[in-house]
Amino acid sequence: MDSAKNLPVAVIGAGPVGLAAAAHLLERGLEPLILEAGTTAGAAIDQWRHIRLFSPWRFNLDAAAVRLLESAGWEAPRPTALPYGGELVDNYLAPLAALPEIASRLQTGARVVAVTRAGMDKTHTRNRDTTPFTVRVEHADGETRDHTVAAVIDASGTWSRRNPLGTSGLPAIGEDTAADRISAPLPDVTGRDRAAFAGRRVLVVGAGHSAANTLTSLADLAREEPETRILWAVRGASAAKVYGGGDADGLPARGQLGGRVRRLVEAGKIELHTGFGISSLKSLDSHVTVEAADGRTLDADIVVPCTGFRPDLDILREIRLELDPAVEAPRELGPLIDPEFHSCGTVPPHGARLLAHPDKDFYIVGMKSYGRAPTFLLATGYEQVRSVVAALAGDREAADTVQLELPETGVCSTDSGTSCDVPAAATAAGPDSGCCTAPEPVLVGFPTGLSHGRSGGN
């Protein structure tokens, strides 16, 4: 950044990791320009504010952000408490974004549509490393403006890009035209979105924690609205991995939740269809018909896609990226987070060196850095940005000294799609979790078939 030290550093996204990056930049004497597509900080999390995180507050707070908040008199929540998404926004992100140091550098309603080097496309090499970046932004006032910055930290997440319902990574035939019959990935079926689900035929697609919690929430709804019919489609031959270990499960709450799903299926409250790889959707006036590759069909009024998420790489077409061919994470990081082999707790600490791309001073961090791997923890993202900001500040020793202790007691779901931190709506059985667990308190996750990875029977 020596050649552009008077320019700001663009931070794309004002979620937990983006705001943490801004806090670290301020501590290092660097100027952040925070660009958030939503109307407020934490706008994506606000869409699933009814969901309880599996990880306690102590894993969800960034040290630099806390120092900034505490200097203004903020009091931290109880470290072992499990926050809902709404509490993460209201009690942490909103106060952080409101601090004058952050608020004066935060632009909301600012959607980044492209990142490039100023005056050159990705084919040009001469003087590339010393050329500032151009970040093109569509602003809320309707204008599109270019911002010249010294470096870019992309913390935009993956919430805007859910995985398709179809097999082979492609949308099912007719999926796009049936969009009005497909809900958001984590609907609040007993609260905000109740009217869309009450008394209707609901098809939940997926075999991970997000599917399980939607199913149990729908069962709660069906007790009050008996006409509600719950259908559940999974690609695998069995839903056993969702059920978990029952009473023998090492994590009692996990066993309780899995056991509840099993009992609902066995009691006929949930209609389970296994081996149901979706090939097409046909949208009719009154419902949608969902067809499997083997010709079976299901009729539903609304479909809930619990199929995971993937990164939006379109805005980075003019940046020289080096991505792992499997999970679309930075190439050096990909093998370390591949969910075929790793859970959240078995991912080693990593920072700027592993997150680097051929374009100097450009980094993808947070959930987006994990590509399609659903094994991300907020604590991991906070260590990422601490290291990245140290590298941008020229402190290579601090950048390379990455330290992060993650619990290995949990495993990750195959279709969580959000992150290991997002996951589980609270049920009568107690707080649910997404995948990985901390030593205290005991949280919920789902076994995935491998000791440190996921099952192939997605």
PyMOL commands that set and color helices and strands:
alter all, ss='L'
color gray80, all
select helices_A, chain A and resi 2-4+16-27+43-46+57-59+63-70+85-98+100-103+128-130+179-181+194-197+209-224+240-243+246-248+252-266+314-316+334-337+344-346+352-355+366-370+378-392+396-400
alter helices_A, ss='H'
color red, helices_A
select strands_A, chain A and resi 9-12+32-35+51-52+106-107+111-117+133-138+144-149+151-154+201-205+229-233+270-273+278-283+288-292+297-300+302-305+362-364+424-425+449-450+453-454
alter strands_A, ss='S'
color yellow, strands_A
deselect
rebuild
show_as cartoon
